[in-house]
Amino acid sequence: MTYTLPPLNALRAFEAAARHLSFKLAAHELHVTPAAVGQQVKALEARLGVQLFERLHKQLILTAAGQAYLPGVSEGFRQIADATSQLKPEGAVLLQLGVHGGIDLRRLELAEFRGAHADIGLRVLQPAGLHELVEGKVDLLIARGVGHHPGYRCDRVDEGSGPGDWLIAPEGTADCPEIVSFRKWLRTLPAENASANRRPRLVGIRR
């Protein structure tokens, strides 16, 4: 059976904006800009041929079509989330890694990490930010432009003096074996170079 589905990113944008009745709050949840949420919703409306929101001055209101569409979309995401939570990666220890939405996961060579660390079950949440780490939804976070956060160990992932990308872990668990293993893994990856296929390298530590 082939399912006829709109792009999932557009559905996520609609569902979050409909729950919050705000592109700004939806953007905060999805770690994108409000403009990006608005563009995704607009593209979804164009694809469906149906207006889902009334855009008033400083107010977002669901149309009748949007109100009818939201419960089914939300329930679909809930079922996917529930099914996903039942899956347990192989490995004696589960490591939940959060990754900033702007980072290409191919740079991290996660399949190779899993192959080299069969004892660690690695699960990735992307996009993710500091509030997922603070709330305990992830154990470890690769964030953009966060070089210092009280109570957390921050290791720079890339070279340079700008905002950069950082590996962040709570100080209380930063030296757990599975987190140490992932930190060492980043150190083994080649340094960034001028080619299009750039890869990260752990280059510094800031507490």
Number of C-alpha atoms within 10 A of each C-alpha: 3 4 5 6 7 12 12 12 14 19 19 19 25 29 22 21 25 22 13 14 17 18 23 18 17 24 19 14 18 20 18 17 15 19 12 16 27 20 14 20 24 19 15 22 17 11 11 11 9 13 16 23 22 13 11 8 6 6 11 16 16 19 15 12 12 19 14 12 16 19 11 12 15 18 11 12 15 12 12 11 11 11 10 10 9 8 9 11 15 14 14 10 14 16 19 19 22 25 23 21 18 12 15 13 14 11 16 17 15 16 11 10 16 16 10 11 16 14 14 22 17 22 16 16 16 17 17 22 23 21 11 17 20 13 9 12 15 22 21 25 25 25 25 20 12 18 20 14 14 9 11 19 21 26 22 25 26 21 15 10 6 9 12 15 23 26 26 28 25 19 14 10 15 18 14 11 12 20 19 12 15 20 20 13 19 22 16 12 15 13 16 16 10 6 7 7 10 15 20 21 22 22 15 13 13 13 13
